[in-house]
Amino acid sequence: MRSMWIFGLLFISLMGANGLNYFPKNFVVAKRNDDAFVTLPCGATSKGNEVQWTFRGEEMEYEDNVLKHGPNLRVNEVDGPVLGNYTCWSGGESASIYLLLMVEDDKELDSFLTCRANSYHCMFSCTWNDTTYEAVRLGLGPDCRKGGKSCPWVSSNEQDGRLQFELNHSLSPYAEESTMLTLTAEAIEGHSVLRKTKIFYLRDIIEPDSPQIVKCQEYEQHLSLTVHPPSSWSTPDSFFALEHEVEYMDSDEKIGRVSPSHIPKNIHKLKVRSRDPVVQSKWSQWTNWTNVQGGKRKLLKPQKGVIYCNPKMHSRNVDLCK
């Protein structure tokens, strides 16, 4: 038993001396130099046994701002020297809890996080843009605003050196949107925690994926382009109609933008983007440039009215194109 006690003290000392790069199971967040006491509860209390506390693996020295209150600790005037890992011991059992400092930052959550929904389905994605923090998590719902275990926290996946998140919501895509989403982010650096909350409508972050060019028809005075929504967009298309915009380059390399139904003739190449016109969403990313009159990815062949089928087209549109 004594060897286990010593090993536990050494392990906790090593973990507590360094800053965190993960979210510990138990932690309390306090404001800097706040006169109000915060309580660190002991999770290892055994009936009739005395409770002992250690801080960073060493026996506690109680002071005016760190007091034992029953089995728990009470701390105020929180600053660097009292931050870190506290452990209570009782009857051979132990439980750890971290005291962390709340970061005071006037920046809005948008300064750290970018969110996007490519449809009105039940999921949207977010990207964390700040590299200062070692660990980040997101929570959706009012229970997350104050942190804590009741929040359904979502961890990140790292892609291209950035933290990516996928979050699920329960909003109906067919009902008029009246409920706002409450998104909270927590980030850890050292022994400090940043907590920011943003409230928004799903429609505020709608940005469709790039659309699909199906065919280009040549008429006497103009060209007409058939464009379909991306496969990720909400259905039916008649209910979730998209607005499309074409950007073209002529033989003199002049750029113009028009609707897909009235494209000037004798242009060299074009690309397309889309948005939801009802909510005036963000435009999608442009498709790749596609040659109209010549080249491997041409839309028109010399014979008038011949249709070109894009090999990267989604399967649901191949038959329509053919």
Backbone bond lengths (Angstrom), bond angles and torsions (degrees), N, CA, C in turn:
res aa  C-N    CA-C-N  psi(-1)  N-CA   C-N-CA  omega(-1)  CA-C   N-CA-C  phi
1 M - - - 1.467 - - 1.531 110.51 -
2 R 1.368 116.53 -40.84 1.460 120.27 -178.59 1.529 110.95 -63.30
3 S 1.364 117.23 -40.48 1.461 120.27 -179.81 1.519 111.19 -64.84
4 M 1.319 116.90 -38.34 1.466 120.23 177.57 1.519 110.79 -64.08
5 W 1.345 116.19 -39.55 1.471 121.41 178.32 1.532 110.51 -60.56
6 I 1.344 116.32 -46.26 1.467 121.21 -178.93 1.521 110.64 -64.84
7 F 1.361 116.36 -42.82 1.465 119.91 178.81 1.529 110.85 -61.08
8 G 1.324 116.08 -41.53 1.463 120.57 179.45 1.514 111.42 -62.60
9 L 1.329 117.33 -41.76 1.461 120.79 178.80 1.526 111.53 -63.45
10 L 1.342 116.75 -42.88 1.465 120.54 179.80 1.526 111.24 -64.41
11 F 1.343 116.57 -43.15 1.464 120.98 -178.99 1.525 110.94 -63.64
12 I 1.305 116.30 -46.11 1.468 121.37 -179.01 1.524 110.27 -65.66
13 S 1.336 116.81 -37.44 1.461 120.11 178.95 1.522 111.07 -62.35
14 L 1.335 116.86 -44.11 1.459 120.24 179.53 1.516 111.39 -65.19
15 M 1.340 117.43 -42.06 1.457 120.89 -178.18 1.522 111.63 -70.21
16 G 1.345 116.94 -36.64 1.452 119.59 -173.72 1.506 113.84 -79.80
17 A 1.350 117.28 -24.66 1.458 120.18 -177.00 1.520 112.30 -71.89
18 N 1.314 116.17 -26.57 1.459 120.17 -178.08 1.518 110.68 -100.38
19 G 1.348 115.21 162.55 1.454 119.31 177.03 1.525 110.72 -72.06
20 L 1.317 115.13 164.79 1.460 121.10 -177.83 1.524 111.10 -89.12
21 N 1.329 115.76 144.57 1.455 121.30 169.84 1.526 110.77 -124.86
22 Y 1.335 115.36 25.12 1.463 123.30 178.61 1.531 107.91 -156.77
23 F 1.326 116.16 169.43 1.468 120.37 176.25 1.524 108.86 -93.00
24 P 1.336 118.01 115.19 1.467 119.17 178.38 1.532 110.75 -67.78
25 K 1.314 115.10 159.94 1.467 120.38 -178.33 1.523 111.13 -62.29
26 N 1.324 116.44 -41.20 1.464 121.37 -178.37 1.529 109.56 -126.15
27 F 1.315 115.83 126.72 1.468 119.36 174.52 1.518 109.75 -156.73
28 V 1.332 114.85 155.95 1.460 123.56 177.31 1.519 106.82 -124.76
29 V 1.331 116.79 137.54 1.457 121.91 -178.98 1.526 109.02 -109.70
30 A 1.333 116.49 131.75 1.460 121.28 -178.87 1.521 110.12 -126.03
31 K 1.324 115.88 155.92 1.453 121.47 175.29 1.522 109.47 -84.06
32 R 1.320 116.10 149.34 1.464 121.40 -176.81 1.529 111.09 -64.56
33 N 1.367 115.01 130.39 1.472 123.24 174.22 1.531 113.24 53.99
34 D 1.322 116.46 30.89 1.466 120.52 178.08 1.526 109.23 -76.25
35 D 1.343 116.99 134.90 1.470 120.61 179.78 1.524 112.00 -69.84
36 A 1.322 116.84 -25.42 1.467 120.32 -178.79 1.525 109.98 -70.99
37 F 1.340 116.23 140.05 1.458 121.20 178.95 1.527 110.39 -78.14
38 V 1.343 116.13 142.98 1.460 121.77 168.50 1.525 107.08 -109.41
39 T 1.320 115.81 146.49 1.465 121.46 -176.57 1.515 110.70 -104.31
40 L 1.318 115.72 130.43 1.460 122.10 172.03 1.529 107.36 -103.30
41 P 1.336 118.42 104.13 1.465 120.11 -177.15 1.523 111.57 -75.72
42 C 1.311 116.83 145.47 1.459 122.17 176.26 1.523 109.00 -89.51
43 G 1.314 116.21 121.90 1.463 120.58 -178.94 1.506 113.75 -94.95
44 A 1.347 117.95 13.59 1.469 120.29 -176.97 1.516 112.05 -126.84
45 T 1.328 117.37 26.42 1.461 119.81 -176.60 1.525 110.63 -69.92
46 S 1.309 115.34 130.96 1.461 122.27 173.77 1.519 107.69 -116.94
47 K 1.336 115.25 137.06 1.452 120.03 -174.46 1.527 110.44 -59.26
48 G 1.328 115.40 128.65 1.456 120.34 175.98 1.507 115.29 82.78
49 N 1.345 118.18 -5.18 1.461 120.56 -179.89 1.525 110.75 -101.73
50 E 1.315 114.92 144.12 1.454 119.83 178.57 1.536 109.75 -73.15
51 V 1.316 115.44 145.46 1.460 121.11 179.30 1.520 109.50 -103.10
52 Q 1.331 115.67 129.78 1.454 121.97 176.00 1.532 108.77 -116.35
53 W 1.334 116.07 143.38 1.469 121.17 179.90 1.520 110.65 -115.27
54 T 1.322 115.67 142.12 1.458 121.46 170.80 1.530 108.60 -124.41
55 F 1.332 114.85 153.00 1.469 120.49 178.65 1.528 107.83 -126.14
56 R 1.339 115.30 118.59 1.469 121.67 -175.65 1.525 111.18 53.98
57 G 1.334 115.21 36.69 1.465 120.97 175.11 1.506 115.13 86.05
58 E 1.329 118.20 -0.89 1.461 121.04 -179.22 1.523 109.92 -115.69
59 E 1.328 115.09 151.65 1.459 120.69 -178.32 1.528 110.80 -60.00
60 M 1.317 115.18 138.74 1.469 120.72 -175.75 1.517 111.93 -69.27
61 E 1.326 115.04 141.35 1.465 122.21 168.27 1.523 106.57 -114.28
62 Y 1.308 115.96 106.67 1.457 120.33 -174.59 1.527 110.24 -74.90
63 E 1.340 115.15 137.79 1.457 121.60 -179.18 1.528 108.57 -130.41
64 D 1.344 115.66 -174.19 1.462 119.39 -177.49 1.516 112.28 -62.95
65 N 1.342 116.81 -30.73 1.462 118.90 -177.25 1.528 112.78 -101.84
66 V 1.346 117.42 1.34 1.472 122.59 175.07 1.522 107.09 -132.61
67 L 1.319 116.09 104.71 1.459 121.56 -173.22 1.520 110.75 -122.30
68 K 1.327 115.34 144.56 1.467 120.46 172.40 1.516 108.20 -86.90
69 H 1.317 115.73 129.62 1.463 121.58 -177.17 1.524 107.50 -130.43
70 G 1.376 115.68 93.51 1.457 118.98 -171.61 1.527 108.38 65.77
71 P 1.333 118.12 -133.36 1.472 119.98 177.48 1.534 113.14 -81.57
72 N 1.317 117.40 -7.50 1.462 121.59 -172.61 1.527 111.88 -103.02
73 L 1.334 115.01 171.32 1.455 121.58 173.83 1.520 109.18 -112.72
74 R 1.338 115.61 146.58 1.458 121.08 173.50 1.530 107.93 -123.70
75 V 1.345 114.90 130.58 1.464 120.54 -175.06 1.523 109.01 -131.41
76 N 1.325 116.83 137.75 1.468 120.53 170.74 1.518 109.46 -135.43
77 E 1.346 116.86 -179.27 1.463 122.44 -174.68 1.530 110.60 48.12
78 V 1.330 113.52 52.13 1.468 119.89 -173.53 1.527 110.74 -72.21
79 D 1.332 115.76 130.12 1.466 123.10 174.88 1.521 107.84 -154.95
80 G 1.329 116.63 -173.88 1.457 122.14 -171.85 1.517 116.37 -45.86
81 P 1.338 119.66 -49.24 1.472 120.67 -173.70 1.529 114.72 -60.39
82 V 1.334 118.40 -25.71 1.471 119.19 -176.51 1.531 112.10 -103.65
83 L 1.330 118.00 6.97 1.461 120.87 179.99 1.522 110.63 -85.70
84 G 1.317 115.92 146.74 1.457 119.69 175.94 1.509 112.80 134.96
85 N 1.329 115.42 -154.63 1.456 123.14 -170.55 1.523 111.90 -96.30
86 Y 1.334 116.06 120.86 1.459 122.64 174.67 1.529 108.12 -108.92
87 T 1.336 116.38 141.89 1.463 120.95 179.26 1.516 109.26 -132.74
88 C 1.320 115.87 132.25 1.470 120.10 174.40 1.527 108.67 -105.89
89 W 1.331 114.95 144.38 1.470 122.66 -177.49 1.524 108.34 -124.21
90 S 1.339 115.24 134.39 1.459 119.44 -179.91 1.526 109.37 -156.59
91 G 1.341 115.84 121.00 1.462 119.63 175.97 1.517 114.00 57.35
92 G 1.316 118.52 36.99 1.454 121.45 179.75 1.512 114.48 82.83
93 E 1.326 117.63 -2.17 1.462 121.50 177.91 1.528 109.54 -106.26
94 S 1.337 115.46 156.77 1.458 119.88 178.48 1.520 110.02 -141.12
95 A 1.322 115.56 156.00 1.471 121.84 176.32 1.515 108.30 -149.42
96 S 1.333 115.76 135.49 1.462 120.86 -177.37 1.515 111.32 -106.74
97 I 1.319 114.90 150.84 1.459 121.75 175.62 1.534 107.73 -149.30
98 Y 1.306 116.79 141.44 1.465 121.69 -179.11 1.524 110.26 -101.77
99 L 1.319 114.50 140.61 1.465 121.00 169.52 1.522 107.04 -103.35
100 L 1.334 116.02 118.90 1.460 122.19 -175.79 1.520 110.17 -121.78
101 L 1.314 115.46 160.13 1.463 121.64 -175.78 1.527 110.31 -104.83
102 M 1.328 116.26 134.62 1.464 121.17 176.89 1.527 109.99 -75.16
103 V 1.347 116.12 127.92 1.460 121.33 177.57 1.526 109.28 -76.89
104 E 1.320 116.12 129.70 1.470 120.79 176.48 1.522 107.87 -96.98
105 D 1.314 116.22 108.60 1.465 122.02 -176.27 1.524 108.23 -139.32
106 D 1.327 116.31 126.99 1.467 121.05 -176.96 1.525 113.27 -81.23
107 K 1.323 117.73 -7.36 1.456 119.93 -178.76 1.525 111.63 -67.69
108 E 1.331 115.37 147.20 1.456 120.68 174.77 1.526 109.22 -77.75
109 L 1.340 115.23 162.20 1.466 119.67 -179.68 1.527 111.78 -60.42
110 D 1.332 116.99 -30.09 1.466 120.58 179.50 1.524 112.47 -61.05
111 S 1.339 117.21 -20.70 1.461 120.51 177.77 1.526 111.67 -71.87
112 F 1.331 116.35 -21.68 1.458 121.02 -177.53 1.532 112.62 -108.27
113 L 1.318 116.39 -25.93 1.468 120.25 -166.42 1.527 110.86 -133.78
114 T 1.342 115.83 138.46 1.460 122.42 174.36 1.519 108.77 -121.04
115 C 1.330 116.45 126.41 1.462 120.55 -178.43 1.531 110.48 -119.51
116 R 1.330 115.58 149.60 1.466 121.24 -176.29 1.521 109.50 -151.09
117 A 1.350 115.31 137.91 1.465 121.75 172.35 1.518 107.75 -118.05
118 N 1.332 117.85 122.94 1.465 120.31 -178.47 1.529 112.78 -88.06
119 S 1.356 115.91 4.86 1.459 121.18 176.86 1.526 107.76 -167.94
120 Y 1.344 116.11 -175.67 1.464 121.01 176.15 1.524 111.51 -97.60
121 H 1.323 116.79 16.38 1.456 120.94 175.85 1.523 109.76 -67.87
122 C 1.327 116.51 -174.00 1.467 121.27 -168.13 1.530 114.11 -86.83
123 M 1.317 119.00 16.41 1.454 119.83 -176.26 1.533 110.97 -141.62
124 F 1.326 115.65 147.95 1.457 120.67 171.03 1.526 108.70 -141.67
125 S 1.317 116.88 164.97 1.460 121.83 -175.38 1.523 110.85 -120.02
126 C 1.330 115.93 153.67 1.462 121.98 177.93 1.526 109.49 -136.54
127 T 1.333 115.41 150.42 1.461 122.24 177.52 1.521 108.95 -125.10
128 W 1.328 116.00 128.19 1.467 121.78 176.84 1.517 108.34 -86.04
129 N 1.336 116.85 125.33 1.466 121.48 -170.42 1.524 114.44 -103.79
130 D 1.328 117.91 -2.66 1.458 121.45 -176.53 1.528 109.98 -103.67
131 T 1.326 117.04 132.46 1.463 120.88 -177.19 1.531 113.19 -98.41
132 T 1.330 117.09 5.16 1.468 120.64 -176.92 1.521 111.59 -70.85
133 Y 1.320 116.78 -36.25 1.460 121.48 -168.97 1.524 111.84 -93.47
134 E 1.344 114.89 141.51 1.459 121.73 -175.79 1.529 112.49 -79.58
135 A 1.321 117.35 -33.81 1.469 121.44 -177.42 1.520 108.97 -140.33
136 V 1.335 116.14 140.15 1.468 121.98 -178.79 1.525 108.63 -137.53
137 R 1.319 116.32 143.80 1.458 121.23 173.11 1.521 108.89 -143.21
138 L 1.328 116.62 153.80 1.453 122.73 -179.56 1.519 109.87 -122.95
139 G 1.333 115.28 148.09 1.459 121.18 177.51 1.515 110.54 -137.83
140 L 1.329 115.77 139.41 1.462 121.79 -178.07 1.522 109.24 -111.35
141 G 1.334 116.52 123.75 1.456 121.12 178.64 1.519 111.78 126.56
142 P 1.330 116.76 157.91 1.474 120.73 -177.49 1.522 113.60 -64.37
143 D 1.347 118.69 -24.19 1.467 120.96 -179.75 1.525 112.51 -66.91
144 C 1.322 117.12 -15.26 1.469 120.55 -175.42 1.517 113.30 -89.23
145 R 1.308 117.93 -12.02 1.471 120.79 -173.14 1.519 112.41 -61.79
146 K 1.345 117.19 -32.65 1.458 120.95 -179.89 1.522 111.66 -104.00
147 G 1.342 116.41 10.01 1.457 119.83 -178.80 1.516 110.53 75.45
148 G 1.325 115.59 -165.95 1.458 119.49 175.56 1.515 113.46 102.80
149 K 1.337 114.64 171.67 1.455 121.96 -173.82 1.517 113.57 -78.42
150 S 1.334 118.25 -16.33 1.460 120.06 -178.98 1.526 112.12 -74.51
151 C 1.327 117.92 -12.69 1.458 121.68 179.76 1.524 110.57 -82.34
152 P 1.334 118.54 135.18 1.472 121.02 176.17 1.531 110.97 -79.86
153 W 1.321 116.93 76.99 1.453 122.09 -174.28 1.530 111.67 -65.64
154 V 1.325 115.17 144.42 1.467 122.43 178.19 1.524 108.55 -116.15
155 S 1.337 115.59 126.54 1.458 120.92 178.01 1.526 110.49 -85.98
156 S 1.324 115.48 168.57 1.460 120.87 -173.74 1.516 111.90 -99.67
157 N 1.325 114.49 160.59 1.456 123.44 165.91 1.521 107.39 -117.75
158 E 1.316 117.04 137.50 1.465 119.90 -178.87 1.522 110.39 -90.02
159 Q 1.327 116.20 125.44 1.457 122.73 177.36 1.527 108.75 -135.05
160 D 1.321 115.75 127.38 1.469 121.38 179.54 1.530 111.59 54.46
161 G 1.332 115.84 36.09 1.456 120.24 177.37 1.515 114.91 78.44
162 R 1.331 117.76 5.67 1.471 121.13 179.78 1.524 109.60 -123.43
163 L 1.333 115.78 153.43 1.457 121.30 -178.90 1.534 109.49 -85.55
164 Q 1.325 116.15 126.78 1.468 122.72 -178.03 1.524 109.74 -116.01
165 F 1.340 115.96 143.96 1.458 121.85 -179.17 1.528 110.29 -131.16
166 E 1.336 116.36 145.30 1.462 122.40 171.87 1.525 107.53 -120.68
167 L 1.340 116.70 122.62 1.465 120.97 -177.32 1.526 110.32 -121.12
168 N 1.324 115.65 143.05 1.464 122.22 179.21 1.523 110.42 -105.67
169 H 1.321 115.91 141.40 1.467 121.26 175.04 1.533 108.84 -128.70
170 S 1.323 116.66 170.18 1.472 121.14 -175.26 1.525 112.39 -114.70
171 L 1.329 118.71 18.86 1.459 121.25 -179.38 1.523 110.57 -72.82
172 S 1.316 116.59 141.83 1.460 120.86 176.89 1.526 109.44 -80.33
173 P 1.340 118.51 131.42 1.473 120.36 179.84 1.526 112.91 -73.41
174 Y 1.340 117.58 -14.40 1.463 120.81 -174.21 1.530 113.17 -100.95
175 A 1.330 117.27 -8.69 1.463 120.96 -179.31 1.520 109.95 -97.77
176 E 1.330 115.71 153.48 1.464 119.76 175.71 1.525 108.84 -64.35
177 E 1.317 116.11 130.24 1.464 120.45 -173.12 1.524 110.85 -76.43
178 S 1.341 115.19 115.58 1.458 120.40 179.44 1.526 111.73 -123.52
179 T 1.328 117.18 -13.01 1.463 122.18 -178.66 1.524 109.95 -101.49
180 M 1.323 115.17 129.60 1.459 120.02 178.70 1.531 109.87 -90.33
181 L 1.317 115.66 152.07 1.455 122.22 177.33 1.528 109.46 -92.05
182 T 1.330 116.07 139.06 1.463 121.93 177.53 1.521 107.86 -111.79
183 L 1.319 116.29 112.12 1.468 122.13 -176.54 1.524 109.77 -114.66
184 T 1.329 116.00 126.38 1.462 122.16 179.38 1.519 109.28 -118.08
185 A 1.322 115.58 137.27 1.464 122.00 175.58 1.522 108.87 -117.38
186 E 1.328 116.22 136.30 1.461 122.45 171.51 1.522 108.16 -121.49
187 A 1.332 115.72 136.51 1.459 120.69 -179.84 1.528 109.24 -137.48
188 I 1.339 115.78 140.53 1.469 121.64 -177.00 1.519 110.14 -114.42
189 E 1.339 114.49 136.43 1.465 121.52 172.82 1.519 106.90 -144.26
190 G 1.342 115.79 116.67 1.459 119.19 -175.37 1.518 110.14 66.05
191 H 1.336 115.91 -121.46 1.463 121.33 174.85 1.527 110.71 -113.78
192 S 1.329 116.08 31.38 1.459 121.27 -178.86 1.528 110.20 -120.68
193 V 1.324 115.54 147.98 1.463 121.78 -179.00 1.526 109.24 -124.99
194 L 1.322 115.21 128.20 1.467 121.50 171.26 1.520 107.86 -98.69
195 R 1.318 116.88 130.77 1.468 121.04 177.49 1.520 108.53 -131.78
196 K 1.339 116.13 120.29 1.456 122.06 -178.88 1.528 108.96 -132.93
197 T 1.345 115.66 145.19 1.467 121.52 179.85 1.516 110.18 -127.70
198 K 1.318 115.27 142.11 1.463 122.57 177.53 1.522 108.68 -131.50
199 I 1.343 116.76 137.18 1.466 122.15 178.09 1.530 107.88 -117.55
200 F 1.327 117.00 127.89 1.466 120.23 -174.08 1.523 110.11 -156.65
201 Y 1.338 115.03 164.83 1.463 121.45 170.98 1.524 109.05 -89.00
202 L 1.321 115.29 150.54 1.459 119.13 177.11 1.530 110.59 -59.29
203 R 1.324 117.29 -36.90 1.463 120.82 -178.29 1.531 112.28 -61.04
204 D 1.351 116.37 -22.28 1.463 119.50 -179.36 1.526 112.64 -70.13
205 I 1.335 117.65 -19.87 1.469 119.76 -176.77 1.533 111.70 -115.80
206 I 1.339 117.33 12.41 1.466 120.01 178.28 1.532 110.02 -68.17
207 E 1.315 116.03 129.10 1.460 123.18 174.51 1.533 107.46 -150.88
208 P 1.329 118.02 102.28 1.471 119.73 -176.25 1.528 111.45 -62.44
209 D 1.334 114.82 157.89 1.458 119.63 168.31 1.526 108.95 -71.46
210 S 1.310 115.91 169.93 1.466 119.69 -179.13 1.532 110.55 -63.29
211 P 1.341 117.43 140.36 1.469 120.71 -177.89 1.533 111.74 -74.70
212 Q 1.337 114.83 -179.28 1.465 121.32 -178.95 1.528 109.93 -115.86
213 I 1.327 115.54 125.24 1.466 120.74 175.05 1.528 108.34 -82.34
214 V 1.328 116.96 119.69 1.458 121.08 -175.53 1.526 111.65 -96.05
215 K 1.332 116.85 -52.22 1.468 119.19 -179.66 1.520 110.37 -158.16
216 C 1.326 114.78 162.23 1.455 121.97 176.38 1.533 107.99 -128.16
217 Q 1.322 116.25 124.11 1.467 121.63 -177.78 1.532 109.44 -109.04
218 E 1.330 115.57 133.36 1.455 120.68 -179.87 1.521 109.82 -95.18
219 Y 1.355 115.71 127.93 1.462 122.18 175.31 1.530 108.82 -115.74
220 E 1.327 115.06 179.89 1.468 119.30 -174.48 1.522 112.18 -62.04
221 Q 1.343 116.59 -41.87 1.455 120.32 -173.92 1.532 113.95 -108.85
222 H 1.305 117.25 -13.64 1.461 118.51 -173.37 1.531 110.48 -158.63
223 L 1.334 114.42 176.83 1.454 122.45 171.99 1.519 109.11 -109.24
224 S 1.313 116.90 150.88 1.465 122.05 177.04 1.530 108.58 -128.07
225 L 1.332 115.52 128.47 1.465 121.39 -175.50 1.526 109.83 -107.39
226 T 1.319 116.59 130.52 1.466 121.31 173.47 1.519 108.51 -94.33
227 V 1.328 115.49 122.61 1.458 121.88 -176.98 1.523 108.84 -124.00
228 H 1.315 116.87 133.85 1.457 121.93 176.71 1.529 110.58 -112.42
229 P 1.332 117.37 153.85 1.465 119.83 177.95 1.524 111.17 -63.28
230 P 1.327 117.27 160.62 1.464 119.49 174.31 1.526 110.12 -66.31
231 S 1.313 116.99 156.16 1.465 120.90 -178.34 1.526 112.06 -63.03
232 S 1.344 117.94 -21.78 1.466 121.97 -179.64 1.525 112.99 -81.36
233 W 1.336 118.55 -10.36 1.456 121.22 -174.66 1.529 111.24 -74.80
234 S 1.329 115.98 155.19 1.467 121.90 -178.07 1.524 111.37 -67.09
235 T 1.310 115.62 149.46 1.466 122.24 178.63 1.523 109.51 -121.14
236 P 1.354 118.13 158.37 1.465 126.77 2.21 1.533 112.05 -76.13
237 D 1.339 115.02 155.13 1.462 120.11 -178.52 1.527 111.92 -61.91
238 S 1.331 117.23 -29.96 1.463 120.17 -178.91 1.518 111.83 -67.10
239 F 1.339 116.85 -29.32 1.463 121.15 -179.95 1.530 110.61 -87.48
240 F 1.328 116.04 -38.46 1.463 121.73 -178.80 1.534 109.13 -107.01
241 A 1.320 116.16 60.04 1.468 120.71 -176.33 1.525 110.83 -69.05
242 L 1.326 115.10 141.14 1.452 121.42 177.15 1.521 111.14 -109.01
243 E 1.317 114.89 150.64 1.465 121.90 172.48 1.528 107.84 -97.87
244 H 1.335 117.44 133.93 1.461 121.80 -178.15 1.525 110.39 -114.43
245 E 1.294 115.94 146.29 1.461 122.08 176.46 1.526 109.14 -131.16
246 V 1.336 116.10 136.65 1.455 122.71 -178.70 1.525 109.58 -108.53
247 E 1.308 115.45 132.65 1.454 120.94 169.67 1.526 107.73 -111.63
248 Y 1.340 116.83 130.72 1.457 119.98 -176.60 1.526 110.16 -127.38
249 M 1.333 114.90 161.41 1.455 122.31 174.20 1.527 107.81 -127.36
250 D 1.337 115.73 127.82 1.470 118.55 179.96 1.533 110.23 -89.60
251 S 1.307 116.12 -176.33 1.468 120.99 -175.78 1.521 112.73 -65.57
252 D 1.340 116.53 -20.78 1.471 120.72 176.65 1.528 111.93 -91.76
253 E 1.344 115.86 8.49 1.464 123.53 -179.67 1.526 112.73 64.74
254 K 1.327 116.48 25.28 1.463 120.91 172.08 1.523 109.12 -84.43
255 I 1.352 115.38 141.04 1.460 121.79 -176.41 1.523 110.06 -101.44
256 G 1.337 116.55 140.31 1.454 121.72 174.85 1.513 110.75 -144.04
257 R 1.330 116.44 160.12 1.463 121.28 178.38 1.525 109.37 -129.44
258 V 1.344 115.63 134.13 1.460 121.78 -177.39 1.521 108.95 -147.34
259 S 1.342 115.58 175.09 1.455 120.39 172.19 1.527 108.64 -79.03
260 P 1.333 118.65 158.23 1.472 120.41 -177.17 1.533 113.91 -64.19
261 S 1.328 118.73 -19.14 1.467 120.42 -174.06 1.531 113.52 -87.04
262 H 1.337 118.54 -13.24 1.465 120.95 -177.96 1.525 110.41 -137.93
263 I 1.331 115.36 74.59 1.456 121.91 -179.71 1.529 108.27 -99.01
264 P 1.323 118.61 132.97 1.469 119.71 179.04 1.532 111.68 -59.59
265 K 1.307 116.13 149.81 1.461 120.84 175.97 1.539 109.79 -77.98
266 N 1.310 114.61 168.44 1.461 122.05 176.69 1.534 113.07 60.72
267 I 1.324 115.90 33.31 1.464 118.46 173.67 1.530 108.89 -91.84
268 H 1.313 115.21 160.26 1.465 120.59 -174.14 1.537 111.86 -88.54
269 K 1.356 116.92 -48.58 1.460 120.51 -178.91 1.521 109.36 -155.97
270 L 1.349 115.82 166.82 1.468 120.46 -178.02 1.520 110.65 -149.83
271 K 1.330 114.56 165.02 1.460 122.41 172.68 1.522 107.86 -147.29
272 V 1.342 117.53 164.43 1.471 121.82 -171.69 1.527 110.04 -135.99
273 R 1.323 114.85 148.88 1.457 121.67 170.82 1.518 109.01 -138.11
274 S 1.363 116.77 166.70 1.467 120.84 -175.15 1.524 111.01 -140.46
275 R 1.332 114.86 160.56 1.460 121.37 172.47 1.522 109.27 -154.68
276 D 1.342 115.22 166.06 1.465 120.77 174.88 1.529 107.44 -86.77
277 P 1.343 118.46 112.90 1.468 119.94 -175.98 1.525 113.15 -73.89
278 V 1.319 117.39 -20.81 1.471 120.35 -177.30 1.528 110.15 -67.78
279 V 1.332 117.17 -44.94 1.471 120.67 -178.56 1.526 111.95 -103.16
280 Q 1.362 116.21 4.27 1.466 120.74 -177.50 1.528 110.60 51.65
281 S 1.319 114.67 53.85 1.461 120.55 -177.69 1.531 110.96 -68.48
282 K 1.312 115.72 174.46 1.455 120.17 172.59 1.530 109.12 -64.96
283 W 1.315 115.86 149.28 1.460 119.88 173.98 1.529 109.31 -71.26
284 S 1.317 115.12 148.32 1.460 120.47 172.59 1.520 110.19 -68.57
285 Q 1.313 116.08 171.48 1.455 120.10 169.64 1.530 108.55 -68.29
286 W 1.329 117.19 150.47 1.453 120.65 176.52 1.526 110.31 -66.78
287 T 1.328 116.22 148.63 1.456 119.73 167.24 1.522 108.42 -68.41
288 N 1.311 116.71 169.55 1.468 119.56 173.12 1.524 109.73 -66.38
289 W 1.328 116.09 154.42 1.457 119.94 173.76 1.533 109.35 -60.01
290 T 1.326 116.35 136.92 1.463 122.16 178.23 1.527 108.96 -125.42
291 N 1.336 116.04 127.26 1.460 120.32 178.60 1.528 111.00 -66.81
292 V 1.329 115.96 140.66 1.464 120.55 -179.09 1.528 111.30 -98.96
293 Q 1.318 116.78 -45.38 1.469 120.13 -173.20 1.518 113.84 -102.49
294 G 1.309 119.08 -22.45 1.446 120.35 -176.83 1.503 111.79 -157.00
295 G 1.329 116.24 172.54 1.450 120.81 -179.34 1.511 112.09 95.97
296 K 1.342 115.69 174.41 1.462 120.73 -175.07 1.520 112.54 -68.92
297 R 1.324 117.42 -31.76 1.463 119.89 -176.43 1.523 110.40 -106.39
298 K 1.295 117.30 41.14 1.462 120.20 -177.00 1.521 111.04 -75.54
299 L 1.339 115.14 147.81 1.455 121.90 178.32 1.517 111.98 -91.27
300 L 1.320 117.08 -32.33 1.463 121.22 -179.33 1.515 110.42 -116.94
301 K 1.313 116.00 139.52 1.453 121.88 171.94 1.517 107.92 -102.57
302 P 1.332 118.57 169.14 1.463 120.17 -175.85 1.524 114.27 -54.38
303 Q 1.344 117.69 -34.91 1.457 119.01 179.11 1.525 109.71 -73.45
304 K 1.322 114.95 133.82 1.452 120.23 -177.46 1.534 110.02 -64.52
305 G 1.325 116.36 133.94 1.456 121.23 171.90 1.516 114.51 86.14
306 V 1.325 119.71 -0.63 1.457 120.40 178.49 1.534 108.84 -73.34
307 I 1.326 115.34 135.39 1.458 120.64 -175.15 1.525 110.25 -98.24
308 Y 1.313 115.36 138.74 1.467 120.72 176.14 1.522 108.88 -106.18
309 C 1.337 116.61 130.83 1.462 121.14 178.65 1.521 109.78 -101.21
310 N 1.307 116.46 120.73 1.462 121.79 -179.49 1.532 109.47 -68.01
311 P 1.319 119.40 124.52 1.470 120.63 -178.41 1.520 113.64 -65.70
312 K 1.339 117.44 -17.58 1.462 119.82 178.92 1.525 112.44 -94.09
313 M 1.300 116.45 6.54 1.452 121.80 -178.10 1.531 111.04 -64.36
314 H 1.339 116.70 147.02 1.454 120.96 176.02 1.526 109.97 -64.13
315 S 1.344 116.16 147.38 1.461 121.40 -172.53 1.527 113.29 -59.93
316 R 1.347 117.34 -29.06 1.461 118.73 -176.16 1.530 112.17 -70.12
317 N 1.352 116.50 -14.54 1.466 119.37 -177.66 1.532 113.21 -105.46
318 V 1.342 117.03 -5.52 1.466 118.81 -176.37 1.527 111.42 -61.86
319 D 1.347 116.63 -47.28 1.472 119.77 -179.43 1.511 112.15 -61.77
320 L 1.339 116.04 -38.90 1.461 119.50 178.97 1.524 109.82 -63.27
321 C 1.308 116.38 -41.42 1.454 121.03 -178.26 1.537 110.12 -66.56
322 K 1.352 115.14 -45.08 1.458 117.90 -179.18 1.510 112.35 -64.90
